[in-house]
């Protein structure tokens, strides 16, 4: 058994597909399949059930793969600790960011980050929360900027800021006559939301209350820009996070906006990472740079 074998079984467990796992590991599928069969023979147990319906991890396979992930993480920590001892702010780091944060936050810190931490190379990956969390746990990402608290015991986080919600509506909408708009003023039948899978959709629904639900829509919008353009086309209204308001471009397309007056109408944004991740100094430095560039429209974490 070697570390390469652990990479193989973790990849198959993540992707449930030998071909895709081989591609991730940069080997041929026969090589990966052969090594896994050898490992199963050595261990005397089946890690995967193979059938025409696909691949399923066996119960003992799940336990062994969990230990394999810990072993791989320990090796990564050994390398990272050695690098950090030489220079804690040098090396490479992969950072995930969700789509409702990335286009608005990255421009506020990316230039300064290269100046503040010139020896650190950061690779950015934009995706939804569920997939970023999977990549964090699988070791494909070092950290991720998320708007939900860690739900896995292997993860922890550094707080960045609290971001208020704003409501966007056509400039001739009745809401333009209301001062200090609250959730009670929002007509749920007019509310446009992102498609399921985006945490901002869940957060908007949470703010609006568990007993409220928007109308059934055929819309499957995956970006805030799409929702804003639909509002500009008089298709309804929507909620956006405070940083999205900084773009200002929607003021030229006949829209009005107000910050929701409700005390709970905001989301908390964090840098989430594995508890065993050894490069904490670099994450703290990134967090400091991000917070230093934030506008007054959000509440910066201490």
C-alpha positions in Angstrom: 0.0 0.0 0.0 1.3 3.5 -0.8 0.0 7.1 -1.0 -0.8 6.7 -4.7 -3.3 3.9 -3.8 -5.0 6.2 -1.3 -5.3 8.9 -3.9 -7.0 6.4 -6.2 -9.6 5.1 -3.8 -10.4 8.6 -2.5 -10.9 9.8 -6.1 -13.3 6.9 -7.0 -15.2 7.5 -3.7 -15.6 11.2 -4.6 -16.5 10.7 -8.3 -18.2 7.3 -8.3 -16.6 6.7 -11.7 -13.3 4.9 -12.5 -12.7 6.9 -15.7 -13.2 10.3 -14.1 -11.1 9.2 -11.1 -8.3 8.1 -13.4 -8.4 11.5 -15.1 -8.2 13.3 -11.8 -5.2 11.1 -10.8 -3.5 11.5 -14.2 -3.3 7.8 -15.0 -5.1 5.5 -17.3 -8.3 3.8 -16.2 -6.8 0.2 -16.5 -3.9 1.3 -14.2 -6.2 2.8 -11.6 -8.6 -0.2 -11.7 -5.7 -2.6 -11.5 -4.2 -0.9 -8.5 -7.4 -0.8 -6.6 -8.0 -4.5 -7.3 -4.6 -5.2 -5.9 -5.3 -3.2 -2.9 -8.6 -5.0 -2.3 -6.7 -8.3 -2.6 -4.0 -7.2 -0.1 -6.6 -6.0 2.4 -8.9 -8.9 1.8 -12.0 -6.8 1.6 -14.1 -5.1 -1.2 -13.9 -1.3 -1.2 -16.4 -0.8 -4.0 -19.4 -2.7 -5.4 -19.3 -2.5 -9.2 -22.5 -3.1 -11.2 -24.3 -1.9 -14.4 -26.0 0.7 -12.2 -22.7 2.3 -11.2 -20.2 2.2 -8.3 -21.1 2.1 -4.6 -18.7 2.3 -1.7 -19.1 -0.7 0.7 -19.5 -0.1 4.4 -15.9 -1.2 5.2 -14.8 0.7 2.1 -16.3 3.9 3.6 -14.4 3.4 6.9 -11.1 2.7 5.1 -11.5 5.6 2.8 -12.2 7.9 5.7 -8.9 6.8 7.3 -7.2 7.2 3.9 -8.3 10.8 3.7 -6.8 11.4 7.1 -3.6 9.8 6.0 -3.4 12.0 2.9 -4.2 15.1 4.9 -1.4 14.2 7.3 1.1 13.9 4.5 -0.1 17.3 3.1 0.4 18.7 6.6 3.9 17.4 6.8 4.9 19.1 3.5 3.0 22.3 4.5 4.6 22.4 7.9 8.0 22.2 6.4 7.2 25.0 3.9 5.6 27.1 6.6 8.7 26.7 8.8 10.7 28.2 6.0 8.2 31.0 5.2 4.5 30.7 6.4 3.4 33.2 3.7 5.0 31.4 0.8 3.8 28.7 -1.5 0.5 27.9 -3.3 -3.0 28.0 -1.9 -6.4 27.1 -3.6 -9.3 29.2 -2.5 -13.0 28.5 -3.4 -15.6 31.2 -3.5 -19.4 31.0 -4.1 -20.9 32.8 -7.2 -22.9 35.3 -5.1 -19.6 36.5 -3.5 -16.8 36.0 -6.0 -17.5 38.8 -8.6 -18.1 41.4 -5.9 -15.5 40.5 -3.4 -12.5 39.4 -5.5 -11.9 42.9 -7.1 -11.7 44.4 -3.6 -8.7 42.4 -2.4 -7.0 40.5 -5.2 -4.6 43.4 -6.2 -3.7 44.2 -2.6 -3.2 40.5 -1.7 -0.4 40.2 -4.3 1.3 43.2 -2.7 0.7 42.1 0.9 1.7 38.5 0.4 3.9 38.4 -2.8 5.3 34.9 -2.2 1.8 33.3 -1.9 0.2 32.1 -5.1 -3.6 31.9 -4.8 -5.7 29.9 -7.3 -9.4 30.8 -7.2 -12.3 28.4 -7.9 -15.9 29.5 -8.2 -18.7 27.0 -7.4 -21.7 26.4 -5.3 -21.4 25.7 -1.6 -22.1 22.0 -1.7 -19.3 21.2 -4.3 -16.8 23.6 -2.6 -17.4 21.8 0.7 -16.9 18.4 -0.9 -13.6 19.7 -2.5 -12.5 21.0 0.9 -13.1 17.7 2.6 -11.5 15.8 -0.3 -8.4 18.0 -0.2 -8.8 19.5 -3.6 -9.3 22.9 -2.0 -7.3 24.5 0.9 -10.1 27.0 1.9 -13.3 28.5 0.7 -15.2 31.7 1.2 -18.7 30.7 2.1 -21.9 32.3 3.5 -22.9 29.3 5.6 -21.2 28.0 8.8 -19.3 24.7 8.6 -21.6 21.7 8.9 -18.9 19.0 9.0 -17.0 18.4 12.2 -13.7 18.3 10.2 -14.2 22.0 9.1 -13.8 25.3 10.9 -13.8 28.9 9.8 -12.5 32.5 10.2 -15.2 35.2 10.2 -14.9 37.9 7.6 -18.0 40.1 7.6 -21.8 40.3 7.9 -23.5 41.4 4.7 -27.0 43.0 4.8 -29.6 42.2 2.2 -31.1 44.8 -0.2 -34.3 44.6 -2.2 -34.3 45.5 -5.9 -37.5 46.6 -7.7 -38.6 48.5 -10.8 -38.4 52.3 -10.1 -42.1 52.6 -10.7 -43.0 49.8 -8.3 -45.2 50.6 -5.3 -42.3 49.7 -3.0 -40.5 52.9 -4.2 -43.0 54.8 -2.0 -42.2 52.9 1.2 -39.5 54.0 3.6 -37.6 51.5 5.7 -38.8 48.4 3.8 -39.0 45.2 5.8 -39.7 41.6 4.8 -43.4 42.2 5.5 -43.5 44.7 2.6 -42.1 42.1 0.1 -44.7 40.4 -2.0 -43.6 36.8 -2.1 -45.5 36.2 -5.4 -43.2 38.8 -7.0 -40.0 37.6 -5.5 -37.4 36.1 -7.9 -34.8 33.8 -6.5 -31.8 31.8 -7.7 -32.3 28.2 -8.6 -32.0 25.5 -5.8 -28.5 24.6 -4.8 -27.4 28.2 -4.3 -27.1 29.1 -0.6 -28.3 32.6 -1.2 -31.7 31.3 -2.2 -32.0 29.5 1.1 -30.8 32.5 3.0 -33.4 34.8 1.3 -36.1 32.3 2.1 -34.9 32.1 5.7 -35.1 35.9 6.0 -38.6 36.0 4.5 -39.8 33.4 7.1 -40.5 29.7 7.1 -44.2 30.1 6.2 -43.5 32.2 3.1 -42.7 30.7 -0.3 -42.4 32.4 -3.7 -44.6 31.5 -6.6 -43.7 28.5 -8.6 -41.5 29.7 -11.5 -40.1 28.1 -14.6 -37.1 30.4 -14.1 -33.8 28.7 -13.2 -31.5 31.7 -12.8 -27.9 30.9 -11.6 -26.6 34.4 -11.2 -27.7 37.6 -9.5 -27.1 39.5 -12.7 -29.8 37.5 -14.4 -32.3 38.2 -11.6 -31.5 41.9 -11.7 -32.1 42.0 -15.5 -35.4 40.2 -15.0 -36.4 42.8 -12.4 -35.5 45.5 -15.0 -37.8 43.8 -17.4 -40.7 44.2 -14.9 -40.8 40.5 -14.1 -40.8 40.9 -10.3 -38.3 41.9 -7.6 -35.4 40.3 -5.9 -33.0 40.4 -3.0 -29.2 40.9 -3.4 -26.3 41.1 -0.9 -24.7 44.4 -0.1 -21.5 44.0 -2.0 -23.5 43.5 -5.2 -24.9 47.0 -4.8 -21.4 48.5 -5.4 -21.5 47.7 -9.1 -24.2 50.4 -9.5 -24.9 49.5 -13.1 -28.5 48.7 -12.5 -29.3 52.3 -11.6 -29.2 53.0 -15.4 -31.8 50.4 -16.2 -34.8 51.7 -14.3 -34.4 50.1 -10.9 -34.8 51.2 -7.3 -33.3 49.6 -4.2 -33.4 49.8 -0.4 -31.6 47.9 2.4 -34.0 45.7 4.3 -34.7 47.2 7.8 -35.1 43.8 9.5 -32.3 43.1 12.0 -31.9 39.5 10.8 -31.7 40.5 7.1 -28.0 39.7 6.5 -25.7 36.8 6.0 -22.4 35.9 7.6 -19.4 35.3 5.4 -16.4 33.1 6.5 -13.2 31.5 5.3 -13.8 27.8 5.8 -11.0 25.3 6.0 -10.1 21.8 7.4 -9.3 21.8 11.1 -6.0 20.0 10.3 -4.9 22.5 7.6 -1.4 23.6 8.6 -1.2 26.9 6.7 -3.3 28.9 9.1 -1.0 31.9 9.1 -1.5 32.3 5.4 -5.3 32.1 5.8 -5.2 34.7 8.6 -3.2 37.0 6.4 -5.6 36.6 3.6 -8.5 37.3 6.0 -6.8 40.5 7.2 -6.2 41.7 3.6 -9.9 41.0 2.7 -11.2 42.8 5.7 -9.0 45.8 5.1 -10.5 46.3 1.7 -14.2 46.0 2.6 -16.6 48.9 2.3 -18.7 50.4 5.0 -21.8 48.7 3.6 -20.9 45.5 5.4 -20.1 44.8 9.1 -16.5 43.7 9.3 -15.7 40.9 11.8 -13.3 41.7 14.6 
